[in-house]
Amino acid sequence: MTTNHITSVRIKAIPVLDQDEALDFYSTHLGFEVRDDIDLGFMRWLTVALPGGEQLLLELVGGPQHDESTAAQVRELVTKGALGGLFLVSDDVHATFAALRDAGVEISEEPVDQPYGTDFGIRDPFGNHVRISQPNEAPNEVIQERYDAARA
C-alpha cells in the first residue's frame, strides 16, 4: 500500500435538482445545519453538516462539471435513485422513523433488524437513497456470525 497521508473524508457530494428544496429537506427533516452558502458566480457552494460531522455538498446537477446532455442523463439517474446514497446513524432509529414518516418523508423501507443493528430507508425529494441505522455494539466477529446464521 502506498503511504498517502489521507486522514479523513471532509465533504461528500449529494446530487440535487434544487438546492433550496434540498436545504429545506436536509435541515428540517434530518437536522443538518448550513456550513457554507457561497455564490461562486458559476455555481452555489452549499454545504450542510450534522454537528461535528462530515459535510455534505448539496450539488446542483449541471453546473461547470456537466455539459447539458450529461446533466440531463445525471438528472434522470438521480430521480431513479441510481447514484449511490447516504448512510446516517441514529441513537433511536424507531423514533427517527416515526418522526420522518409522520412528516411525510418518502419511506423506501420500514425498520428492519439486521445482524449489525436496525435500519430503514428513505428517499430525499430528488430520489437519492438515505439509510438510517442504529448499529448494535457487537464486535465484528459476532456480527459476521449473525449474518452467516441468517443466510444459512
C-alpha positions as CSV (number, residue, x, y, z in Angstrom):
1,M,0.0,0.0,0.0
2,T,1.2,3.5,-0.8
3,T,1.5,5.8,2.1
4,N,-0.6,8.8,1.1
5,H,-1.2,10.6,4.4
6,I,-5.0,10.9,3.8
7,T,-6.7,11.0,7.2
8,S,-10.4,11.6,6.6
9,V,-13.2,12.5,4.3
10,R,-14.2,16.1,4.5
11,I,-17.1,16.5,2.0
12,K,-19.4,14.1,0.3
13,A,-21.4,15.5,-2.7
14,I,-25.1,14.6,-3.0
15,P,-26.6,15.4,-6.4
16,V,-29.7,17.5,-6.1
17,L,-32.1,19.1,-8.6
18,D,-33.0,22.2,-6.4
19,Q,-30.6,23.4,-3.7
20,D,-33.2,25.4,-1.8
21,E,-35.5,22.3,-1.6
22,A,-32.5,20.1,-0.7
23,L,-31.5,22.6,2.1
24,D,-35.1,22.5,3.5
25,F,-35.2,18.7,3.4
26,Y,-31.8,18.0,4.9
27,S,-32.2,20.7,7.6
28,T,-35.9,20.4,8.6
29,H,-36.1,16.6,8.5
30,L,-32.6,15.3,9.1
31,G,-31.1,18.0,11.4
32,F,-28.3,19.3,9.2
33,E,-27.0,22.8,9.6
34,V,-25.6,25.1,6.9
35,R,-21.8,25.2,6.9
36,D,-21.2,27.2,3.7
37,D,-23.5,29.0,1.3
38,I,-21.4,30.8,-1.1
39,D,-22.2,32.2,-4.6
40,L,-19.2,31.5,-6.7
41,G,-20.7,33.1,-9.8
42,F,-20.6,29.9,-11.8
43,M,-22.2,27.8,-9.0
44,R,-23.6,27.9,-5.5
45,W,-21.3,26.1,-3.0
46,L,-23.9,24.9,-0.4
47,T,-22.7,22.5,2.3
48,V,-24.5,21.2,5.4
49,A,-23.4,19.0,8.3
50,L,-24.6,17.5,11.5
51,P,-22.9,19.0,14.5
52,G,-19.3,17.7,14.4
53,G,-19.9,15.6,11.3
54,E,-18.7,15.4,7.7
55,Q,-20.1,18.0,5.3
56,L,-22.5,17.3,2.5
57,L,-22.2,19.4,-0.6
58,L,-25.8,19.8,-1.9
59,E,-24.5,19.9,-5.5
60,L,-26.8,21.1,-8.2
61,V,-26.7,18.8,-11.2
62,G,-25.3,20.6,-14.2
63,G,-23.0,23.5,-13.5
64,P,-19.4,23.5,-14.5
65,Q,-18.9,19.7,-14.2
66,H,-21.5,18.6,-16.8
67,D,-22.5,19.7,-20.3
68,E,-26.3,19.9,-20.8
69,S,-26.5,16.5,-22.4
70,T,-24.7,14.8,-19.5
71,A,-26.6,16.9,-16.9
72,A,-29.9,15.6,-18.4
73,Q,-28.7,12.0,-18.0
74,V,-27.5,12.6,-14.5
75,R,-30.9,14.2,-13.5
76,E,-32.6,11.1,-14.8
77,L,-30.3,8.8,-12.8
78,V,-30.8,10.9,-9.6
79,T,-34.6,10.6,-9.9
80,K,-34.3,6.9,-10.3
81,G,-32.1,6.7,-7.1
82,A,-29.3,5.2,-9.1
83,L,-26.3,7.3,-7.9
84,G,-25.4,5.8,-4.6
85,G,-26.7,7.2,-1.4
86,L,-26.1,8.4,2.1
87,F,-25.8,6.4,5.4
88,L,-26.7,8.1,8.6
89,V,-26.7,6.9,12.3
90,S,-29.4,7.4,14.8
91,D,-29.4,6.8,18.5
92,D,-33.1,5.9,18.4
93,V,-33.9,4.6,15.0
94,H,-37.6,3.8,15.7
95,A,-38.2,7.4,16.9
96,T,-36.4,8.8,13.9
97,F,-38.5,6.6,11.6
98,A,-41.8,7.7,13.3
99,A,-40.8,11.4,13.0
100,L,-39.9,11.1,9.3
101,R,-43.0,9.0,8.5
102,D,-45.3,11.5,10.3
103,A,-43.6,14.4,8.5
104,G,-44.5,12.8,5.1
105,V,-41.0,11.8,4.1
106,E,-40.9,9.1,1.5
107,I,-40.1,5.8,3.2
108,S,-38.5,3.2,1.0
109,E,-38.1,0.5,3.6
110,E,-39.5,0.3,7.2
111,P,-37.2,-0.5,10.1
112,V,-35.7,-4.0,9.8
113,D,-33.5,-5.8,12.3
114,Q,-30.1,-6.8,10.7
115,P,-27.2,-8.6,12.1
116,Y,-25.4,-5.2,12.5
117,G,-28.3,-3.3,14.0
118,T,-31.7,-1.9,12.9
119,D,-32.1,0.4,9.9
120,F,-34.6,1.8,7.5
121,G,-34.6,3.6,4.1
122,I,-35.9,6.9,2.9
123,R,-35.6,8.9,-0.3
124,D,-34.9,12.6,-0.5
125,P,-37.1,14.8,-2.7
126,F,-34.9,14.0,-5.7
127,G,-34.7,10.2,-5.4
128,N,-31.4,9.8,-3.5
129,H,-31.4,6.9,-1.2
130,V,-30.8,7.5,2.5
131,R,-30.3,4.7,5.0
132,I,-30.7,5.5,8.7
133,S,-29.3,2.9,11.1
134,Q,-28.9,2.2,14.8
135,P,-25.9,-0.1,14.9
136,N,-25.6,-2.6,17.7
137,E,-22.4,-2.7,19.8
138,A,-21.4,-6.3,18.9
139,P,-17.9,-7.0,17.8
140,N,-17.3,-7.6,14.1
141,E,-16.9,-11.3,14.7
142,V,-20.3,-11.6,16.3
143,I,-21.9,-9.5,13.5
144,Q,-20.4,-11.9,10.9
145,E,-21.6,-14.9,12.8
146,R,-25.2,-13.4,12.9
147,Y,-25.0,-12.7,9.2
148,D,-23.8,-16.2,8.4
149,A,-26.5,-17.7,10.5
150,A,-29.2,-15.6,8.9
151,R,-28.1,-16.7,5.4
152,A,-28.0,-20.4,6.3
